């Protein structure tokens, strides 16, 4: 175990009496150390037993902290080879256990995220939009389409549909959609995602800068408000060579 780990993880540097759950404090400190560059891509973390000894926390608490880091895609746990800091560029990992915006997800990984607007407007809803959003076929829907980019690498095309009763003028959105929805009290609290394999071709392949016929992922997401109302219907295509969705399953 390196002296760097001993120094960075010493509880005097981060553990606070009123700082919240102990496992959350530990996972947040390790996350901050990864994002600041103190722990680098590929660095092996100490074992749970060693982490418990360094932090003066129980093995159960340490295990919960590590599990949170795995779920957030910040570290990778491999059978027989321990836990190490996940790659921060090349293939991007996104946890399937947490509802976050693209901007939030990239920021947590230390990547520079930006978007290029492909479309913003008010339209008549398609039958699928009308049924999914629970709106009348004669009402209007706001459509927002963006190219998602991280560290100048195009990753995904995201096409969002939201009832015009929620967003009457999509041109008011100039940054994170979820930040805007939070501002107007309409940020979703849960979502259901369906992921399927796809072949990228035509316009989408050109926008994502890949060859026609390249492998991709198609994601459909339906997001809900606390009262159960559908607020967002999103269809996205991701480059298959640059994006991984990660889920940890427990028995």
Legacy VTK file of the C-alpha trace (Angstrom):
# vtk DataFile Version 3.0
C-alpha trace
ASCII
DATASET POLYDATA
POINTS 251 float
0.000 0.000 0.000
1.511 3.347 -1.014
2.160 6.197 1.403
-0.005 8.362 -0.896
-3.085 6.297 -0.078
-2.278 6.399 3.626
-2.002 10.185 3.539
-5.010 10.917 1.296
-7.349 8.505 3.086
-6.333 9.389 6.646
-9.651 10.206 8.395
-8.302 13.455 9.862
-8.367 14.871 6.322
-12.072 14.311 5.585
-14.134 12.604 8.295
-16.566 14.994 10.019
-18.818 14.380 13.011
-21.865 15.950 11.384
-20.904 15.218 7.784
-23.578 12.621 7.098
-23.379 8.820 6.785
-19.836 7.512 7.144
-19.916 5.481 3.928
-21.095 8.546 1.998
-18.271 10.654 3.413
-15.706 8.008 2.451
-17.064 7.497 -1.079
-17.268 11.264 -1.627
-13.670 11.728 -0.460
-12.406 8.993 -2.781
-14.471 10.469 -5.638
-12.981 13.913 -5.013
-9.495 12.383 -4.965
-10.162 10.724 -8.334
-11.566 13.874 -9.941
-8.691 15.992 -8.603
-6.123 13.580 -10.041
-4.710 12.343 -6.735
-5.920 8.865 -7.682
-5.315 8.247 -11.366
-6.863 5.979 -13.989
-5.827 2.386 -13.343
-4.612 2.997 -9.764
-5.456 0.031 -7.557
-7.376 0.948 -4.420
-6.427 -0.673 -1.117
-8.442 -3.757 -0.184
-11.559 -3.344 1.971
-9.580 -4.588 4.968
-6.819 -2.048 4.339
-9.341 0.750 3.760
-11.028 -0.131 7.052
-7.683 0.026 8.882
-6.722 3.373 7.297
-10.099 5.039 7.867
-10.928 3.468 11.246
-14.296 2.438 9.789
-15.953 -0.967 9.778
-15.612 -3.349 6.824
-19.385 -3.046 6.252
-19.130 0.750 5.982
-16.148 0.518 3.635
-17.947 -2.036 1.452
-20.970 0.284 1.080
-18.665 3.155 0.091
-16.914 1.063 -2.557
-20.235 -0.244 -3.894
-21.421 3.349 -4.355
-18.254 4.194 -6.304
-18.777 1.127 -8.504
-22.400 2.111 -9.181
-21.305 5.640 -10.103
-18.774 4.228 -12.600
-15.768 5.779 -10.831
-14.044 2.516 -9.941
-14.046 -0.971 -11.440
-14.144 -4.110 -9.318
-12.822 -7.271 -10.959
-12.880 -10.746 -9.445
-9.380 -11.711 -8.355
-7.733 -8.392 -9.209
-9.331 -5.986 -6.746
-10.698 -2.494 -7.311
-9.113 0.179 -9.466
-9.878 3.687 -10.723
-12.002 3.533 -13.884
-10.856 5.075 -17.184
-11.957 8.684 -17.516
-11.665 8.929 -21.268
-11.885 6.654 -24.253
-14.999 4.711 -23.275
-17.308 6.640 -20.968
-19.192 4.722 -18.290
-22.605 5.665 -16.958
-24.304 4.013 -14.040
-27.777 2.616 -14.650
-28.709 2.992 -10.982
-28.797 6.790 -10.902
-30.905 9.363 -12.759
-28.554 12.160 -13.772
-28.235 14.542 -16.673
-25.452 14.115 -19.236
-23.805 17.307 -17.962
-23.817 16.058 -14.348
-22.482 12.657 -15.368
-19.566 14.067 -17.395
-18.703 16.653 -14.725
-18.440 13.917 -12.089
-15.856 12.175 -14.289
-13.780 15.297 -14.871
-14.705 15.515 -18.558
-15.496 18.728 -20.395
-19.075 18.312 -21.613
-20.838 20.433 -24.183
-23.798 20.167 -26.512
-24.586 21.294 -30.026
-28.242 22.079 -30.611
-29.735 20.202 -33.542
-33.343 21.315 -33.059
-35.542 23.279 -30.648
-39.188 23.825 -31.471
-42.900 23.276 -30.862
-44.601 20.585 -32.942
-47.774 18.563 -33.212
-47.167 15.323 -31.301
-46.642 12.007 -33.030
-49.004 9.190 -31.952
-46.141 7.739 -29.873
-45.439 11.070 -28.157
-49.130 11.650 -27.494
-49.571 8.205 -25.928
-46.332 8.244 -23.887
-46.697 11.783 -22.537
-50.436 11.398 -21.955
-51.377 14.433 -24.028
-54.101 15.063 -26.593
-53.233 14.457 -30.287
-54.334 18.064 -30.926
-52.034 19.595 -28.294
-48.391 20.587 -28.801
-45.069 19.059 -27.832
-41.663 20.677 -27.282
-38.839 18.826 -29.037
-35.196 19.317 -28.161
-32.436 17.538 -30.079
-28.785 17.795 -29.089
-25.430 16.291 -30.000
-23.695 15.323 -26.756
-19.925 15.815 -26.712
-17.281 15.037 -24.055
-13.690 16.240 -24.414
-14.481 17.050 -28.072
-15.606 13.480 -28.794
-19.203 13.139 -30.085
-20.919 10.517 -27.930
-24.657 10.643 -28.444
-27.619 12.253 -30.175
-30.393 12.957 -27.694
-33.938 13.733 -28.830
-36.281 14.847 -26.042
-40.045 15.315 -26.166
-41.878 17.221 -23.417
-45.443 18.505 -23.336
-45.698 22.160 -24.352
-47.739 22.667 -21.172
-44.460 22.093 -19.295
-42.082 23.861 -21.699
-43.912 26.422 -23.810
-40.722 27.859 -25.339
-37.768 25.451 -25.671
-35.575 28.364 -26.804
-35.406 29.386 -23.140
-33.218 26.334 -22.488
-29.573 27.160 -23.121
-27.873 24.650 -20.804
-28.812 21.565 -18.819
-32.409 20.470 -19.397
-32.659 18.992 -15.900
-31.424 22.237 -14.352
-34.159 24.078 -16.255
-36.797 21.541 -15.203
-35.646 21.846 -11.600
-35.983 25.628 -11.837
-39.627 25.337 -12.909
-40.383 22.576 -10.409
-40.683 19.809 -13.006
-37.468 17.810 -12.576
-38.122 14.039 -12.777
-37.452 11.854 -9.764
-37.343 8.462 -11.494
-37.149 7.018 -14.977
-37.462 3.780 -16.900
-34.871 3.158 -19.618
-34.915 0.591 -22.389
-31.563 -0.156 -24.047
-31.163 -2.054 -27.308
-28.450 -2.676 -29.875
-28.557 -0.499 -32.973
-26.744 0.048 -36.255
-25.729 3.646 -36.897
-26.259 4.856 -40.435
-27.182 7.861 -42.529
-27.526 11.209 -40.803
-26.934 9.853 -37.298
-23.665 8.148 -38.316
-22.474 11.361 -39.942
-23.301 13.488 -36.902
-21.516 11.029 -34.585
-18.517 10.838 -36.937
-18.628 7.058 -37.397
-18.822 4.810 -40.442
-22.202 3.704 -41.789
-23.060 0.366 -40.206
-21.155 1.045 -36.957
-22.470 -0.510 -33.757
-24.517 1.729 -31.515
-26.918 1.731 -28.611
-30.500 2.980 -28.751
-31.905 4.270 -25.476
-35.532 5.129 -24.762
-36.238 6.845 -21.463
-39.546 7.760 -19.852
-39.100 10.017 -16.812
-41.699 10.684 -14.122
-42.524 13.401 -11.621
-43.117 12.533 -7.970
-46.877 12.332 -8.597
-46.377 9.695 -11.296
-46.948 12.018 -14.262
-44.720 11.443 -17.292
-42.674 14.593 -17.885
-39.991 13.492 -20.370
-39.794 11.070 -23.287
-36.296 10.751 -24.715
-34.913 8.749 -27.618
-31.125 8.690 -27.897
-28.488 6.960 -29.976
-25.008 6.386 -28.549
-21.756 5.399 -30.186
-21.114 1.789 -29.289
-17.333 2.275 -29.339
-17.285 5.107 -26.812
-19.983 4.555 -24.214
-20.678 1.822 -21.666
-23.689 1.537 -19.368
-22.768 -0.127 -16.092
-25.056 -1.823 -13.582
-24.071 -3.711 -10.463
-26.416 -6.552 -9.544
-26.624 -8.084 -6.087
-28.244 -11.291 -4.849
LINES 1 252
251 0 1 2 3 4 5 6 7 8 9 10 11 12 13 14 15 16 17 18 19 20 21 22 23 24 25 26 27 28 29 30 31 32 33 34 35 36 37 38 39 40 41 42 43 44 45 46 47 48 49 50 51 52 53 54 55 56 57 58 59 60 61 62 63 64 65 66 67 68 69 70 71 72 73 74 75 76 77 78 79 80 81 82 83 84 85 86 87 88 89 90 91 92 93 94 95 96 97 98 99 100 101 102 103 104 105 106 107 108 109 110 111 112 113 114 115 116 117 118 119 120 121 122 123 124 125 126 127 128 129 130 131 132 133 134 135 136 137 138 139 140 141 142 143 144 145 146 147 148 149 150 151 152 153 154 155 156 157 158 159 160 161 162 163 164 165 166 167 168 169 170 171 172 173 174 175 176 177 178 179 180 181 182 183 184 185 186 187 188 189 190 191 192 193 194 195 196 197 198 199 200 201 202 203 204 205 206 207 208 209 210 211 212 213 214 215 216 217 218 219 220 221 222 223 224 225 226 227 228 229 230 231 232 233 234 235 236 237 238 239 240 241 242 243 244 245 246 247 248 249 250
